[in-house]
Structures are given as structure tokens and as C-alpha cells.
Amino acid sequence: MNPADPQWLRSLHRRAFLSRAGLGLGGIALSSLLAQSGAARADEGLAPPSPQALPGLPHHAPKAKRVVFLYMAGGPSQFETFDHKPKLRELDGQPMPASVTEGQPIAQLQGQDLRILGPQFRFRPRGDSGLEVSDIMPATAEIADKICVIKSLHTDQINHDPAHTVMNTGTSISGRPSLGSWVTYGLGSDAENLPGFVVMTSQGGRNPQPISSRQWSAAGLPGRFQGVEFYSRGEPIHYVRSPQGVTAAQQRRLVDGIQALNAIRMEEVPDPEIATRIAQYELAFRMQTSVPELADFSDEPQTVLDEYGVNELDGSFAANCLMARRLLERGVRFVQLYHRGWDHHGDLVPYMEVCSRLCDGPGATLVKDLERRGLLKDTLVVWGGEFGRTPMFQGKGSQPGRDHHMAAFSMWLAGGGVRGGMSYGETDELGYHAAVDPVHVHDLHATLLHLLGIDHRRLTIKLQGLDWRLTGVEPSRVVEEILA
């Protein structure tokens, strides 16, 4: 008996073949039907769906094929970036009117003397559109005509972790699927040798709090749709290379043997997690080749490296932005880059300068790089954090800062079917409430899904006796006014 290919393994290979090739003859028939459906959708003017997409998706012609979420963890101040409030400058240092704050949730300013803090940086009209952007975001100011700033966002939670959970899963209740998981569950991925949903983190600024991995969890969805965290320094994934002395052929035989055993178990006990295990073993094998190549920036022109300001995967937000572009052009559906350090309760000016130096240029460079490569038109770029900051002064340092604020904050979108050079919604003159065209996080999610060709009301899963969806049970709307 040949130990390299024993009789029992050949038997398992034969028995597992149909299971691995579509879970049996029924899977082959289903694949044929889905192919016919794809052809019909092409006749209707819809893009052919990914082979991994759910039947019937996308629901309508998508404007965006992929998403990169530049997540400024900690809550960047809208009053120093995109929401210009001259009234705050005029009333700087004066008491905040009690009529504005009475009965409102306040994070760390309870019982304190609430005084107005004016904008700490100058705002100017930018580009042909005249979109107002502050001087602390000079690179973003250069792409003002490409971005849409939503100034009237609001959320449900006023502290970091639950607010992250709302922004990522649509609810403050832990254990629900994340935005990236919903997207890859519905649409699949065009990346054959990489995960469909990748997460990376960087830090720099004040109080860089940790981000829980459940923020990119698949929760009730099959586990293969959860975000895969790549390390932002050195090897993106540890132990991805074969041990010394182990050849690719040997590794292939090992994976085939494990896959055969998993396929037998799948026949006996159909379980989505076994299917996940089968898919992930195969993906892990292919990543042994794709990941080292992905992380090697030596094939990038020096001009591109200079634009981002990096030469290697060095742990910076800039390197993560370049890695994001490389992931997106290889077919990854959803990339989320967290930068931890935007929690500015004190020393607002120096720490805003730190965060801007680390994040402003790379984020704008990513937008320009995507456009230059013809990817921006169908890549949706999202920039923002879990909430905003108060118009009131907070003294937690040698210089003033701002407390958490959930009633109004700003984010920007670019590419992927979004109108550029505009703002949407308004806050009141003191910037406390979303006063005109308020946009809840659920509305943001509904809009992002719409741009990807998904009707948020129809993407659901049955779990614990309920139909779960990203946007919850309350009415949500697509913000049609910002669509190109």
C-alpha cells in the first residue's frame, strides 16, 4: 500500500467528490438553475452575480461592487472637520442654553457647568463645489468634489462599545451579524484566494481603546462570513507559510484528507459550520500563496509608495490604506480599517493634529488611487466613527476637549454611486441636534446596501424565531438625495 495515497483515502476521495463539488446531484442541478437565473438577470441589465451570492441577489442593478470603511474609532469631532458652526465661535465660553441640553443623554459632563466650545480650526470652501472643510483636513479638502458629507447622522448609544456595535451591526445588542458579514453573506466575494471580508487596525492619538472582534462577527450567519483580521505589521496572517521541509504537494494531500473526512460528516449531519470548515481549509491552503504576494509592496511604483508615505506593512493607517486597495483590486468585497485614537476628551487640538497627520493624507490618497485605477466608480468609500463630539467644553487635559455625542455627527462617502461635492442634512445652529433631514445609522446601512444592489428589507435570516435584518424592525429609508 502506498502510504502517500492509501486505499482508504482514495475511497474517501470518491465518496466525497459529489459533496465537495456542490453537495451532490441536487447541488449540480441548483447550480444549473442559478446559471440560467444569472443569464436572465444579464438580459434585464443586471450585472452577473458572484457565484457565491444568494439566489436572487443583487435585488437591483448595483452602483457599487465593493466597500472600504475607513473607521475612525473614538468619534472624530464634526466641529473640527466637516460641520462648520460660526455660532459656536461667536458664543465660545458662554453657558450652553439649558433648553438645548435638558433631558438629553450626556456621557461624562453630567452635573458640570456646560460651556460652549467654539471651532478650533478655520473652515474654508473647497473645490468647485465650495464644500466647507476645516484646515485640519487638508488632504480631504483636496478631494472635496468627490465626497458627500452627511452632517445629520445620529445614533442610539453614547458610549464607545455599544455605539461601535450599533454602527457595525445596527443594534446595541451583542451577538448580531456585522455589516461586512451581511454584505458578503448576500453577495459573496470575487476573491478566490482571499477572504471576502478583511479587517485591519492601526492606532495613534489620544486613548486608543481596543476594538472587540465581535464588531466584525458573523454571529447568526455561517462562520465563513465573519471578518478576518489581518495584522498590520509584518506577516498579515501568522503561520500562513508551510513549515520548513513541507512541500506544497504534501500540504495539498493533508488538506484533501481533512476535506474528505469533513465531507463524510457533512453527508451524515448537514451543518453550515461543517461547510464553513470545508471552505476555510481550502481558502487557507490557497492563502499560503496569495497572502505573501499581497503583503509585498515591492511591485508598487515608488510614486505610489511616496503618495501613501509607506514602503512596507509597518502598522500605520497609511500602510493599511495601501493594503486595502490591493485587497479590493483582488476581489475582496468588504475591507474595514479601524484607526484607534479619536477619543478627544482633552487636548483636542494637539490630538486632532496627530490623527490628521496619520489618517487624512492616506484616506484621501486611497480615494485618488482608486479613481486613477478605475475602481472608485464602483467602490464605496465610507469615512467616520461611532458618534461625534459635543459642542460643549470638556477639560480633561491641559487644553479643552469634547465629550461623546450621539444626537448629531458627520461622516463622508465617496465613489460607488454617491454624488460628490455636496453635504446632506443640517444640525441646529449650536450643532447639538440633527435638525434638517436627520439620518439614523439604520438609514445609512439601508443606503449602503442599496448602493450594493440589496433591498435592506429583503436580506433577512431566521434566528431564534425572528427574522433578523441589519436595519432592524423600525422603518428605515434609503437616502436617495445623495445618490448619483
N, C-alpha and C positions, 0 to 999 in steps of 0.2 A: 504493500500500500504506500502510495506516495504521500509523505507527511505534509507536503506543501499543498496537496489538493485531495484530501481523503474522501472516501466514498460517501461518508455521511454529509460532508459539506456540499458535494455535488448534488446529493438528494435534496438538501435544503435549498440549494440554488434553484432546482427545478420547481420545487413546491412553492417557493416564494416568488417565482418570476411574475406571475399574473398579479399578485398582490402589489408588488413593487412597481408594476407597470400600469397602475391605475386602479388597484384594489379589485381586480377580477374583470370578467367579461362585462359585467354591468358598468364598470368604470370606463371600459373601452367604448361601449355604446353611448354613455353620457358624454364622453369626450367628443364623439362624432356629432351629437346634438349641439353641444356648445360651439363646435366649429361652424355648424350651419347657422347658429344664432349670431356668431361673430360676423359671418358674411352678410347676414341680413342687416346687422347694425351698420356695417360699412355702407350698404346701399342707402341707409337712412341718413348718412352723413356723419355718423359717429365714428370715432377712432376705434380700431380693433382693440378689445380689452386685453389686458395681460392674461396669459394662460392661467394665472393663479387667482384672477378676480372671481368674485362671487357671480353666479349666474345672474344675468340681467344688469350687471353694473359695467360701466357707469350708467346712471339713470338718464343722463342727457349729455350733450356734447361738452366735454370739459374745456376750460381755458388753461388749466394748469395740470401738469403731469406729476409734479414733484414739489416738495416743500422743504425749505430750510428755515427753522425757527431760531432766531438769534435771541436767546432768553437772558435778559438782564436781571439776574436773581438778586433780590433785595428791595427792588422797587425804585427805579430811577425817578428823580423829581421832574415832573412835567413843567414846573415853573422855571427851571433852568435849561430846558431843552426845546420844547415844542409848543407850549401853551403860554403865550405872552399875555401878561396881566398888568397893564400900566397902573391900574387902580391899587394894586399891592405896593407898587413903588411909591405911589402918592401917599399911602397910609402906613408906610413902613414904621413899625414901632408902636403904632396905636392899638388900643384894645380891639380884639375881634368882636364884632357885634354878637351879643348873646342870642339874638334871634336866628342867627345862622347856625350856631353850634348846639343850641338847646335840644336835648333828647337824642343827639347824634352819637354813634359809637366813636370813641376815641381810644387809641391804643395806650399811649404812655403819658398823655397830658391831662389825665383825669385830676380834677381838683386844682389845677395850676392856673396861673394868670395867663390867659391866652392872648398873645400879641401877634400882630401881623408881621410877616417877614417878606420884604419885597424881593423881586428877582435879583439874583446875584450876578447875572451876566446880561450883556446887551443883546437884544434881538434885532435882526435886520431882515428885510425882504430878500429872498434868494431866487436866482434863476429868472427865467422868463415869466414864471407863474407868480412870483412875488410871495411864495410861501415863507412864512416867518420861521426862522430857525436861529437859535442862540449862538453866540460866538464860541461857546464851549464845544460845539459840534461842527467844526469847520469842514471836515470831510463829508459829513452827511449834508451839509449846506450845499456842497458842490453837486449832489445828486437830487436836489430839491425837486426838480422837474420830473423825476422818476418815482417819487414816493407819494403815498397818500397817508396823511396823518389823521388818525381818528382821535379827537380830543375829548369825546364824551363817553368813554368807557366807564363802566362801573362793575363792581363785583360783590360777592356775598360775605367775604371774610376779611378781617382786619389784621390778622397775624400771619406770619410767613408761611408756615407749613400748611395750614388749611387753605390759605389763598393760593399757594402753589397747586394744591390738589384741585381747587376749582378751575384754575387756568388750564391744568393738564387733563382733567377728567370730567369737568362740567359739574362736579359736586364736591362738597367738603367731606363727604363720607368716604373713608378709605376703602379700597378694595374694588374700585371700578376701573374699567379699561381706560388707558390713556389715549389722547388724541392721535398720536402716531400709530398706536396699535389698531384703533378703529380704521384709520386710513389704509394700513397695509392689509388688514382683515378684509376690507371691502374691495380693494383694488389690486392686491398682490404687489409684486415688485418685478421690475425688469432686470434686476441684478441676479445673474446666475451664480456668481461666486462670492457674493457678499450678502449680509443681512439686509432686509428691506427697510429696517428702522434702526438707525445708529445714533448714539448719544455720546457727546464728549463734554468735558468740563474744563474750565480754567478759573483762575482766581486772581484778585488784585483789587485793592480798595479797602474800605472800612468793613470790619466784621464779616469776613467771608464765610457765612454759615454753610453747613453741609446740606446737600440735597439728597433726599431719600430716594433709593432706587425704585420705590413704588410709584414715583412720578412718571416712570416710563413702563409700568407694568401692563401686561395683557389682561390681568385679573380674570374675569369670566370667559375671555376669549381663549382659544387654543394657545398654548405657551409659545409657539413659534412666532407669534406676532408681537411679543414683547420687545422693547428696545434693547439693543446690545450695546453695552458701554465699551467704547474704545478708550484706552489710555492715551493721554495727550502728550506723553513724553516717551521717547524710545520706541519699543515694540508696542503697537496698538493693542495687541492681544498676547498675553503671556503664553508660552508653551505652544505656540501655533506651529513651530517648526518641528520636524521629526527628530527624535534623539539621534545622536551620532551613531552611525553604523546601521541605521534602519533605512532601507530604501523605500522609494515611492511604491514599488510593486508589493513589497511586504506590507506596507501600510494599507494598500488597497485590499489585499487579501483579508487583513484583520477587519477592516470596515465591512467588507462583504459578508464575513462570517457573522458579525454582530447584527447586520441588517437582516440577514436570513432568519436569525432567531427572533428578532423583533417582528418580522413579517408573520412568522408562525403564530406568535402570541396575538397579533392583530387579527388573524383569522379566527382565533378562539374567543377572544374578548375584544370586540371592536371598541377602541378607546382613542379619542382625539390626542391624548398625550402620548400614546404609542406612536401614532402617526407623526407627532411632533418630534419624537425621539429619532425616528427613521429619517425625517427630513433634516434634522440638525446634525446627525452624524455625517450625512452626505455633504452638507454645507461645510462643516468643519474640515472635512478632507479637502474640499476644493479651496478653502481659505488658506491652506498651507502654502499655496502658490500665489493666490491673489493678494493677500494682506501684505507680505513683504514688498511686493511691487508697488502697492498702493501707497505705502509709507515712505517710499524712496523718492524724494523730491528732486533727484539729480536730473530727471528728464524734463524739468521745468526750465524755460528760458530764464536767464538771470534777470531780465527786465521784470518778469512776473514775480520772482522771489523778492526783488527790490520793492515792488509795489506793495506786497504784503508785509515786507520787512522781516522775512524769515529765510532760513536756509535748511531747516530740518524741523522735525516734530519736537519742539522744545517746551511744550506745556503751555504755550501762550494762546490767547484767543486768536491772534493773527494766524498761527500755525493751524489752529482748528478750522479757521475760515478757509484756508487753502485746502485742507483735507476735506472739508465739506464740498468744495467744488469738485474735487477728484471723485468723491463718493457719488455725487449727483450725476456726473457725466458717465459713470459706470452703471447707472440704472437704479441706484438706491432711491427708494420712494420718499423717505422722510428722514431728515437729519435735524437734530436738535442740539444746539451749542449753548450750554449754560456758562455764563460768566458770573462768578460769585464775588460780590464786593460793593453792591449798590445800596447798602443799608445805611443811609447817611443821617443818623440822629444828631450828629455833631460834626464839626469841621467840614461842613458841606462843600465849601469852595475848594480846599486842597484835595479832598477825596473825589469830587467831581472831575477835577483836573487829572487825577490818577486814572479814573475809569475811562475818561475820554481818550487819554493817551493810549490806553490799552485796547479800546474797543471801537472808537469812532472811525479811525482810518481803515482798519481791516474790514469792518462791516460794509463801508462804502466801496472799498476795493472789490469785495466779493460781488456786489451788485454790478459794478462796471465790468468785472471779469466775466460774469455770466452773460452780460449783454454782448460783449465782444465775441464770445463763443456761440452766440445764437441760442443760448439757453434761457435767458431771462424771460422771453415771451411766454414760455410755458413752465417756468419755475416761480413759485410763490415764495417771496421772502417776507418774513414776519419779524419785527423788532419790538421788544417790550418786556416788561416784568410782570409780577403777580399783582401789583397795585401801584399807586402813586404815592405822593407825599403831601402833607398838609400845607395850607397857606400860612399856618401859624409857626412861630419861632419855637424851637426846642434847643435847650442848652445842654448838650452832652459832650462838651469838648471846649477847647479854647476859643472856638468860633461857633456860630449858630448852625443848627441843622433843622431837619424837618421830620415829623413823626409819620407813621404809616397812615395811608388814606385810601379808603375803598369807594368813596362816593363819586370820584371822578379822577381819571388819569388818561394818559396818552400812549398810543402805540403807532407804529407806521408799518405799512405794507408796500411791497413793490413787485412788479412783474406779474406773471400768471393771470392776466385778465383784469388787473386793477388799474384804475385811472391814476396817472401820475400828476404831480404838481398841484395837489389840492389838499384841503383839510375838510373834515366832515365832523359835524356836531360842534357844540359850544358849551363851555361852562359859564356859570354866573360871573359877575364882574370881579368877585373875590376868588374864583376858581374852586369853590367848595363843592358845588353840586353840578352834575351833568344836566344843563338847563335846556338845551336845544338838541333834538334828535339823539336822545340817550341810546347807548349801545351796551347791552349786557354781554358778559362773556359768552352766554349761550348764543347770542346773535352773531358774535364774532365766529364761534365754531360753526354755526349754520352757514355763514358766508364762506368760510374756508372750504367746507365740504362741498358747497355749491360750485365753487370755482374748480374743484376736482371732479365735477360731474356727478356728485352724490346729493340726493334729496335727504336731508338730515332726518326727516320724519320716517323714512323707509329703511334706514340702516339700523336694525334692531337685533337683539339677541334675547332669547327666552332664558331667564335665570331666576331661580328661587321663586318661580310662579309669576314673575313680572316680565314685561317687555322693556328691556333696558335700551336706552339710546344716549348718545353723547350729550344731546341738548336737553335731556330731562323731559318732564311731562308738561311743564308750563309752556305757553305759546312762545315761540322764538321766530325771528324773521331774518331773512337774507337782506343785507344792507345793499340793496340794488343800486343806490345812488353812487357807490364807489366803483362799480363795475365798468370796465371799458366797453 
